[in-house]
Amino acid sequence: MILVDAGAWLALADKGDAYHARCVAFFRSNREPLMTTYPVLVECVHLMFRRIGVTKTLA
């Protein structure tokens, strides 16, 4: 099981992030179960609102 923190989720969602391509490749090829926490999700939503906008975050 892999514990995923906010940085990976943000890089996956934000095409302008320096690690976006690496995260996309990882999430596509990974076969291990992933786990995160509610605080990480709250942090991600907050930061995504600011980085990519509310509309893209909620899409």
PDB file with SEQRES, HELIX, SHEET and CRYST1 records, atoms N, CA, C and O in Angstrom:
SEQRES   1 A   59  MET ILE LEU VAL ASP ALA GLY ALA TRP LEU ALA LEU ALA          
SEQRES   2 A   59  ASP LYS GLY ASP ALA TYR HIS ALA ARG CYS VAL ALA PHE          
SEQRES   3 A   59  PHE ARG SER ASN ARG GLU PRO LEU MET THR THR TYR PRO          
SEQRES   4 A   59  VAL LEU VAL GLU CYS VAL HIS LEU MET PHE ARG ARG ILE          
SEQRES   5 A   59  GLY VAL THR LYS THR LEU ALA                                  
HELIX    1 AA1 ALA A    6  ALA A   13  1                                   8    
HELIX    2 AA2 HIS A   20  SER A   29  1                                  10    
HELIX    3 AA3 TYR A   38  ARG A   51  1                                  14    
HELIX    4 AA4 VAL A   54  LEU A   58  1                                   5    
SHEET    1 AA1 2 ILE A   2  LEU A   3  0                                        
SHEET    2 AA1 2 LEU A  34  MET A  35  1                                        
CRYST1    1.000    1.000    1.000  90.00  90.00  90.00 P 1           1          
ATOM      1  N   MET A   1       0.835  -1.162   0.000  1.00  0.00           N  
ATOM      2  CA  MET A   1       0.000   0.000   0.000  1.00  0.00           C  
ATOM      3  C   MET A   1       0.888   1.236   0.000  1.00  0.00           C  
ATOM      4  O   MET A   1       1.912   1.280   0.683  1.00  0.00           O  
ATOM      5  N   ILE A   2       0.483   2.244  -0.777  1.00  0.00           N  
ATOM      6  CA  ILE A   2       1.238   3.485  -0.890  1.00  0.00           C  
ATOM      7  C   ILE A   2       0.403   4.620  -0.318  1.00  0.00           C  
ATOM      8  O   ILE A   2      -0.747   4.813  -0.714  1.00  0.00           O  
ATOM      9  N   LEU A   3       0.980   5.367   0.608  1.00  0.00           N  
ATOM     10  CA  LEU A   3       0.324   6.521   1.188  1.00  0.00           C  
ATOM     11  C   LEU A   3       0.646   7.731   0.322  1.00  0.00           C  
ATOM     12  O   LEU A   3       1.815   8.072   0.142  1.00  0.00           O  
ATOM     13  N   VAL A   4      -0.381   8.380  -0.214  1.00  0.00           N  
ATOM     14  CA  VAL A   4      -0.196   9.487  -1.152  1.00  0.00           C  
ATOM     15  C   VAL A   4      -0.478  10.813  -0.439  1.00  0.00           C  
ATOM     16  O   VAL A   4      -1.557  11.012   0.121  1.00  0.00           O  
ATOM     17  N   ASP A   5       0.501  11.710  -0.468  1.00  0.00           N  
ATOM     18  CA  ASP A   5       0.375  13.013   0.161  1.00  0.00           C  
ATOM     19  C   ASP A   5      -0.104  14.050  -0.861  1.00  0.00           C  
ATOM     20  O   ASP A   5      -0.264  13.749  -2.044  1.00  0.00           O  
ATOM     21  N   ALA A   6      -0.324  15.251  -0.387  1.00  0.00           N  
ATOM     22  CA  ALA A   6      -0.906  16.316  -1.208  1.00  0.00           C  
ATOM     23  C   ALA A   6      -0.095  16.635  -2.462  1.00  0.00           C  
ATOM     24  O   ALA A   6      -0.675  16.905  -3.513  1.00  0.00           O  
ATOM     25  N   GLY A   7       1.207  16.609  -2.372  1.00  0.00           N  
ATOM     26  CA  GLY A   7       2.037  16.974  -3.517  1.00  0.00           C  
ATOM     27  C   GLY A   7       1.763  16.147  -4.759  1.00  0.00           C  
ATOM     28  O   GLY A   7       1.728  16.680  -5.868  1.00  0.00           O  
ATOM     29  N   ALA A   8       1.572  14.860  -4.583  1.00  0.00           N  
ATOM     30  CA  ALA A   8       1.299  13.993  -5.738  1.00  0.00           C  
ATOM     31  C   ALA A   8      -0.060  14.291  -6.350  1.00  0.00           C  
ATOM     32  O   ALA A   8      -0.191  14.333  -7.574  1.00  0.00           O  
ATOM     33  N   TRP A   9      -1.071  14.498  -5.519  1.00  0.00           N  
ATOM     34  CA  TRP A   9      -2.409  14.809  -6.043  1.00  0.00           C  
ATOM     35  C   TRP A   9      -2.406  16.153  -6.769  1.00  0.00           C  
ATOM     36  O   TRP A   9      -3.029  16.301  -7.820  1.00  0.00           O  
ATOM     37  N   LEU A  10      -1.697  17.132  -6.198  1.00  0.00           N  
ATOM     38  CA  LEU A  10      -1.627  18.446  -6.841  1.00  0.00           C  
ATOM     39  C   LEU A  10      -0.906  18.369  -8.176  1.00  0.00           C  
ATOM     40  O   LEU A  10      -1.360  18.946  -9.164  1.00  0.00           O  
ATOM     41  N   ALA A  11       0.210  17.662  -8.210  1.00  0.00           N  
ATOM     42  CA  ALA A  11       0.952  17.526  -9.466  1.00  0.00           C  
ATOM     43  C   ALA A  11       0.123  16.791 -10.518  1.00  0.00           C  
ATOM     44  O   ALA A  11       0.210  17.104 -11.706  1.00  0.00           O  
ATOM     45  N   LEU A  12      -0.662  15.835 -10.098  1.00  0.00           N  
ATOM     46  CA  LEU A  12      -1.522  15.107 -11.034  1.00  0.00           C  
ATOM     47  C   LEU A  12      -2.576  16.026 -11.638  1.00  0.00           C  
ATOM     48  O   LEU A  12      -2.884  15.924 -12.825  1.00  0.00           O  
ATOM     49  N   ALA A  13      -3.126  16.916 -10.831  1.00  0.00           N  
ATOM     50  CA  ALA A  13      -4.212  17.789 -11.287  1.00  0.00           C  
ATOM     51  C   ALA A  13      -3.733  19.018 -12.051  1.00  0.00           C  
ATOM     52  O   ALA A  13      -4.458  19.536 -12.901  1.00  0.00           O  
ATOM     53  N   ASP A  14      -2.535  19.486 -11.764  1.00  0.00           N  
ATOM     54  CA  ASP A  14      -2.028  20.744 -12.324  1.00  0.00           C  
ATOM     55  C   ASP A  14      -1.050  20.477 -13.455  1.00  0.00           C  
ATOM     56  O   ASP A  14       0.091  20.083 -13.213  1.00  0.00           O  
ATOM     57  N   LYS A  15      -1.495  20.692 -14.697  1.00  0.00           N  
ATOM     58  CA  LYS A  15      -0.640  20.436 -15.861  1.00  0.00           C  
ATOM     59  C   LYS A  15       0.599  21.318 -15.889  1.00  0.00           C  
ATOM     60  O   LYS A  15       1.571  20.991 -16.570  1.00  0.00           O  
ATOM     61  N   GLY A  16       0.582  22.429 -15.165  1.00  0.00           N  
ATOM     62  CA  GLY A  16       1.724  23.319 -15.115  1.00  0.00           C  
ATOM     63  C   GLY A  16       2.747  22.944 -14.062  1.00  0.00           C  
ATOM     64  O   GLY A  16       3.805  23.570 -13.982  1.00  0.00           O  
ATOM     65  N   ASP A  17       2.457  21.940 -13.257  1.00  0.00           N  
ATOM     66  CA  ASP A  17       3.368  21.513 -12.200  1.00  0.00           C  
ATOM     67  C   ASP A  17       4.578  20.803 -12.811  1.00  0.00           C  
ATOM     68  O   ASP A  17       4.459  20.056 -13.782  1.00  0.00           O  
ATOM     69  N   ALA A  18       5.735  21.057 -12.218  1.00  0.00           N  
ATOM     70  CA  ALA A  18       6.978  20.460 -12.729  1.00  0.00           C  
ATOM     71  C   ALA A  18       6.952  18.930 -12.701  1.00  0.00           C  
ATOM     72  O   ALA A  18       7.651  18.294 -13.489  1.00  0.00           O  
ATOM     73  N   TYR A  19       6.167  18.334 -11.816  1.00  0.00           N  
ATOM     74  CA  TYR A  19       6.128  16.875 -11.679  1.00  0.00           C  
ATOM     75  C   TYR A  19       4.860  16.252 -12.272  1.00  0.00           C  
ATOM     76  O   TYR A  19       4.580  15.077 -12.031  1.00  0.00           O  
ATOM     77  N   HIS A  20       4.104  17.015 -13.033  1.00  0.00           N  
ATOM     78  CA  HIS A  20       2.848  16.508 -13.593  1.00  0.00           C  
ATOM     79  C   HIS A  20       3.061  15.248 -14.439  1.00  0.00           C  
ATOM     80  O   HIS A  20       2.385  14.242 -14.225  1.00  0.00           O  
ATOM     81  N   ALA A  21       3.971  15.293 -15.374  1.00  0.00           N  
ATOM     82  CA  ALA A  21       4.191  14.145 -16.275  1.00  0.00           C  
ATOM     83  C   ALA A  21       4.616  12.902 -15.494  1.00  0.00           C  
ATOM     84  O   ALA A  21       4.158  11.800 -15.796  1.00  0.00           O  
ATOM     85  N   ARG A  22       5.480  13.063 -14.498  1.00  0.00           N  
ATOM     86  CA  ARG A  22       5.910  11.919 -13.682  1.00  0.00           C  
ATOM     87  C   ARG A  22       4.748  11.331 -12.904  1.00  0.00           C  
ATOM     88  O   ARG A  22       4.622  10.112 -12.789  1.00  0.00           O  
ATOM     89  N   CYS A  23       3.899  12.197 -12.370  1.00  0.00           N  
ATOM     90  CA  CYS A  23       2.749  11.712 -11.596  1.00  0.00           C  
ATOM     91  C   CYS A  23       1.753  10.989 -12.488  1.00  0.00           C  
ATOM     92  O   CYS A  23       1.221   9.946 -12.108  1.00  0.00           O  
ATOM     93  N   VAL A  24       1.499  11.531 -13.656  1.00  0.00           N  
ATOM     94  CA  VAL A  24       0.596  10.861 -14.592  1.00  0.00           C  
ATOM     95  C   VAL A  24       1.138   9.473 -14.926  1.00  0.00           C  
ATOM     96  O   VAL A  24       0.390   8.495 -14.903  1.00  0.00           O  
ATOM     97  N   ALA A  25       2.418   9.381 -15.232  1.00  0.00           N  
ATOM     98  CA  ALA A  25       3.021   8.091 -15.563  1.00  0.00           C  
ATOM     99  C   ALA A  25       2.927   7.122 -14.387  1.00  0.00           C  
ATOM    100  O   ALA A  25       2.630   5.942 -14.573  1.00  0.00           O  
ATOM    101  N   PHE A  26       3.181   7.622 -13.176  1.00  0.00           N  
ATOM    102  CA  PHE A  26       3.097   6.761 -12.002  1.00  0.00           C  
ATOM    103  C   PHE A  26       1.673   6.251 -11.782  1.00  0.00           C  
ATOM    104  O   PHE A  26       1.466   5.050 -11.609  1.00  0.00           O  
ATOM    105  N   PHE A  27       0.697   7.148 -11.786  1.00  0.00           N  
ATOM    106  CA  PHE A  27      -0.677   6.738 -11.517  1.00  0.00           C  
ATOM    107  C   PHE A  27      -1.209   5.795 -12.593  1.00  0.00           C  
ATOM    108  O   PHE A  27      -2.042   4.937 -12.298  1.00  0.00           O  
ATOM    109  N   ARG A  28      -0.751   5.936 -13.817  1.00  0.00           N  
ATOM    110  CA  ARG A  28      -1.181   5.028 -14.893  1.00  0.00           C  
ATOM    111  C   ARG A  28      -0.571   3.642 -14.748  1.00  0.00           C  
ATOM    112  O   ARG A  28      -1.219   2.641 -15.052  1.00  0.00           O  
ATOM    113  N   SER A  29       0.669   3.582 -14.286  1.00  0.00           N  
ATOM    114  CA  SER A  29       1.354   2.292 -14.242  1.00  0.00           C  
ATOM    115  C   SER A  29       1.275   1.589 -12.883  1.00  0.00           C  
ATOM    116  O   SER A  29       1.516   0.385 -12.800  1.00  0.00           O  
ATOM    117  N   ASN A  30       0.950   2.309 -11.843  1.00  0.00           N  
ATOM    118  CA  ASN A  30       0.929   1.737 -10.502  1.00  0.00           C  
ATOM    119  C   ASN A  30      -0.155   0.673 -10.356  1.00  0.00           C  
ATOM    120  O   ASN A  30      -1.276   0.851 -10.833  1.00  0.00           O  
ATOM    121  N   ARG A  31       0.182  -0.425  -9.702  1.00  0.00           N  
ATOM    122  CA  ARG A  31      -0.788  -1.494  -9.439  1.00  0.00           C  
ATOM    123  C   ARG A  31      -0.971  -1.731  -7.942  1.00  0.00           C  
ATOM    124  O   ARG A  31      -1.757  -2.589  -7.539  1.00  0.00           O  
ATOM    125  N   GLU A  32      -0.258  -0.983  -7.133  1.00  0.00           N  
ATOM    126  CA  GLU A  32      -0.386  -1.098  -5.675  1.00  0.00           C  
ATOM    127  C   GLU A  32      -1.602  -0.296  -5.202  1.00  0.00           C  
ATOM    128  O   GLU A  32      -1.960   0.704  -5.823  1.00  0.00           O  
ATOM    129  N   PRO A  33      -2.235  -0.723  -4.113  1.00  0.00           N  
ATOM    130  CA  PRO A  33      -3.335   0.066  -3.555  1.00  0.00           C  
ATOM    131  C   PRO A  33      -2.810   1.416  -3.045  1.00  0.00           C  
ATOM    132  O   PRO A  33      -1.707   1.510  -2.507  1.00  0.00           O  
ATOM    133  N   LEU A  34      -3.628   2.448  -3.229  1.00  0.00           N  
ATOM    134  CA  LEU A  34      -3.275   3.783  -2.772  1.00  0.00           C  
ATOM    135  C   LEU A  34      -4.153   4.173  -1.594  1.00  0.00           C  
ATOM    136  O   LEU A  34      -5.316   3.778  -1.508  1.00  0.00           O  
ATOM    137  N   MET A  35      -3.577   4.954  -0.688  1.00  0.00           N  
ATOM    138  CA  MET A  35      -4.342   5.426   0.460  1.00  0.00           C  
ATOM    139  C   MET A  35      -3.954   6.876   0.725  1.00  0.00           C  
ATOM    140  O   MET A  35      -2.803   7.269   0.531  1.00  0.00           O  
ATOM    141  N   THR A  36      -4.924   7.664   1.170  1.00  0.00           N  
ATOM    142  CA  THR A  36      -4.662   9.035   1.579  1.00  0.00           C  
ATOM    143  C   THR A  36      -5.518   9.313   2.802  1.00  0.00           C  
ATOM    144  O   THR A  36      -6.210   8.419   3.289  1.00  0.00           O  
ATOM    145  N   THR A  37      -5.482  10.536   3.303  1.00  0.00           N  
ATOM    146  CA  THR A  37      -6.246  10.876   4.501  1.00  0.00           C  
ATOM    147  C   THR A  37      -7.163  12.056   4.216  1.00  0.00           C  
ATOM    148  O   THR A  37      -6.968  12.787   3.245  1.00  0.00           O  
ATOM    149  N   TYR A  38      -8.155  12.232   5.064  1.00  0.00           N  
ATOM    150  CA  TYR A  38      -9.048  13.377   4.915  1.00  0.00           C  
ATOM    151  C   TYR A  38      -8.306  14.709   4.984  1.00  0.00           C  
ATOM    152  O   TYR A  38      -8.576  15.589   4.167  1.00  0.00           O  
ATOM    153  N   PRO A  39      -7.375  14.891   5.933  1.00  0.00           N  
ATOM    154  CA  PRO A  39      -6.645  16.164   5.946  1.00  0.00           C  
ATOM    155  C   PRO A  39      -5.891  16.439   4.638  1.00  0.00           C  
ATOM    156  O   PRO A  39      -5.803  17.588   4.206  1.00  0.00           O  
ATOM    157  N   VAL A  40      -5.354  15.403   4.015  1.00  0.00           N  
ATOM    158  CA  VAL A  40      -4.667  15.575   2.735  1.00  0.00           C  
ATOM    159  C   VAL A  40      -5.659  16.020   1.671  1.00  0.00           C  
ATOM    160  O   VAL A  40      -5.352  16.905   0.873  1.00  0.00           O  
ATOM    161  N   LEU A  41      -6.834  15.425   1.648  1.00  0.00           N  
ATOM    162  CA  LEU A  41      -7.847  15.813   0.666  1.00  0.00           C  
ATOM    163  C   LEU A  41      -8.299  17.251   0.866  1.00  0.00           C  
ATOM    164  O   LEU A  41      -8.472  17.989  -0.105  1.00  0.00           O  
ATOM    165  N   VAL A  42      -8.491  17.655   2.118  1.00  0.00           N  
ATOM    166  CA  VAL A  42      -8.880  19.039   2.406  1.00  0.00           C  
ATOM    167  C   VAL A  42      -7.790  20.001   1.942  1.00  0.00           C  
ATOM    168  O   VAL A  42      -8.083  21.023   1.322  1.00  0.00           O  
ATOM    169  N   GLU A  43      -6.537  19.675   2.242  1.00  0.00           N  
ATOM    170  CA  GLU A  43      -5.421  20.514   1.805  1.00  0.00           C  
ATOM    171  C   GLU A  43      -5.374  20.610   0.287  1.00  0.00           C  
ATOM    172  O   GLU A  43      -5.169  21.690  -0.266  1.00  0.00           O  
ATOM    173  N   CYS A  44      -5.563  19.487  -0.383  1.00  0.00           N  
ATOM    174  CA  CYS A  44      -5.530  19.469  -1.850  1.00  0.00           C  
ATOM    175  C   CYS A  44      -6.613  20.351  -2.457  1.00  0.00           C  
ATOM    176  O   CYS A  44      -6.344  21.137  -3.365  1.00  0.00           O  
ATOM    177  N   VAL A  45      -7.811  20.222  -1.964  1.00  0.00           N  
ATOM    178  CA  VAL A  45      -8.909  21.032  -2.508  1.00  0.00           C  
ATOM    179  C   VAL A  45      -8.616  22.512  -2.298  1.00  0.00           C  
ATOM    180  O   VAL A  45      -8.787  23.314  -3.216  1.00  0.00           O  
ATOM    181  N   HIS A  46      -8.185  22.870  -1.122  1.00  0.00           N  
ATOM    182  CA  HIS A  46      -7.849  24.270  -0.839  1.00  0.00           C  
ATOM    183  C   HIS A  46      -6.780  24.786  -1.805  1.00  0.00           C  
ATOM    184  O   HIS A  46      -6.937  25.858  -2.390  1.00  0.00           O  
ATOM    185  N   LEU A  47      -5.696  24.027  -1.972  1.00  0.00           N  
ATOM    186  CA  LEU A  47      -4.609  24.456  -2.848  1.00  0.00           C  
ATOM    187  C   LEU A  47      -5.003  24.419  -4.320  1.00  0.00           C  
ATOM    188  O   LEU A  47      -4.568  25.267  -5.098  1.00  0.00           O  
ATOM    189  N   MET A  48      -5.818  23.450  -4.705  1.00  0.00           N  
ATOM    190  CA  MET A  48      -6.261  23.374  -6.093  1.00  0.00           C  
ATOM    191  C   MET A  48      -7.166  24.546  -6.455  1.00  0.00           C  
ATOM    192  O   MET A  48      -7.098  25.050  -7.576  1.00  0.00           O  
ATOM    193  N   PHE A  49      -8.010  24.987  -5.527  1.00  0.00           N  
ATOM    194  CA  PHE A  49      -8.828  26.175  -5.785  1.00  0.00           C  
ATOM    195  C   PHE A  49      -7.932  27.343  -6.179  1.00  0.00           C  
ATOM    196  O   PHE A  49      -8.251  28.095  -7.100  1.00  0.00           O  
ATOM    197  N   ARG A  50      -6.810  27.491  -5.476  1.00  0.00           N  
ATOM    198  CA  ARG A  50      -5.898  28.613  -5.724  1.00  0.00           C  
ATOM    199  C   ARG A  50      -5.039  28.396  -6.966  1.00  0.00           C  
ATOM    200  O   ARG A  50      -4.762  29.350  -7.693  1.00  0.00           O  
ATOM    201  N   ARG A  51      -4.615  27.160  -7.223  1.00  0.00           N  
ATOM    202  CA  ARG A  51      -3.681  26.896  -8.325  1.00  0.00           C  
ATOM    203  C   ARG A  51      -4.360  26.752  -9.681  1.00  0.00           C  
ATOM    204  O   ARG A  51      -3.905  27.330 -10.668  1.00  0.00           O  
ATOM    205  N   ILE A  52      -5.443  25.987  -9.736  1.00  0.00           N  
ATOM    206  CA  ILE A  52      -6.072  25.718 -11.037  1.00  0.00           C  
ATOM    207  C   ILE A  52      -7.490  26.261 -11.141  1.00  0.00           C  
ATOM    208  O   ILE A  52      -8.109  26.193 -12.203  1.00  0.00           O  
ATOM    209  N   GLY A  53      -8.007  26.802 -10.033  1.00  0.00           N  
ATOM    210  CA  GLY A  53      -9.339  27.407 -10.070  1.00  0.00           C  
ATOM    211  C   GLY A  53     -10.421  26.461  -9.579  1.00  0.00           C  
ATOM    212  O   GLY A  53     -10.269  25.239  -9.592  1.00  0.00           O  
ATOM    213  N   VAL A  54     -11.508  27.062  -9.149  1.00  0.00           N  
ATOM    214  CA  VAL A  54     -12.621  26.299  -8.591  1.00  0.00           C  
ATOM    215  C   VAL A  54     -13.271  25.400  -9.636  1.00  0.00           C  
ATOM    216  O   VAL A  54     -13.555  24.235  -9.362  1.00  0.00           O  
ATOM    217  N   THR A  55     -13.503  25.927 -10.819  1.00  0.00           N  
ATOM    218  CA  THR A  55     -14.188  25.165 -11.877  1.00  0.00           C  
ATOM    219  C   THR A  55     -13.442  23.895 -12.235  1.00  0.00           C  
ATOM    220  O   THR A  55     -14.059  22.834 -12.324  1.00  0.00           O  
ATOM    221  N   LYS A  56     -12.139  23.965 -12.442  1.00  0.00           N  
ATOM    222  CA  LYS A  56     -11.356  22.777 -12.794  1.00  0.00           C  
ATOM    223  C   LYS A  56     -11.245  21.821 -11.619  1.00  0.00           C  
ATOM    224  O   LYS A  56     -11.217  20.605 -11.806  1.00  0.00           O  
ATOM    225  N   THR A  57     -11.183  22.363 -10.409  1.00  0.00           N  
ATOM    226  CA  THR A  57     -11.104  21.498  -9.221  1.00  0.00           C  
ATOM    227  C   THR A  57     -12.358  20.670  -9.064  1.00  0.00           C  
ATOM    228  O   THR A  57     -12.289  19.486  -8.737  1.00  0.00           O  
ATOM    229  N   LEU A  58     -13.504  21.287  -9.296  1.00  0.00           N  
ATOM    230  CA  LEU A  58     -14.772  20.585  -9.091  1.00  0.00           C  
ATOM    231  C   LEU A  58     -15.180  19.715 -10.275  1.00  0.00           C  
ATOM    232  O   LEU A  58     -16.142  18.952 -10.181  1.00  0.00           O  
ATOM    233  N   ALA A  59     -14.457  19.823 -11.385  1.00  0.00           N  
ATOM    234  CA  ALA A  59     -14.818  19.041 -12.583  1.00  0.00           C  
ATOM    235  C   ALA A  59     -14.467  17.577 -12.417  1.00  0.00           C  
ATOM    236  O   ALA A  59     -14.701  16.779 -13.325  1.00  0.00           O  
TER     237      ALA A  59                                                      
END                                                                             
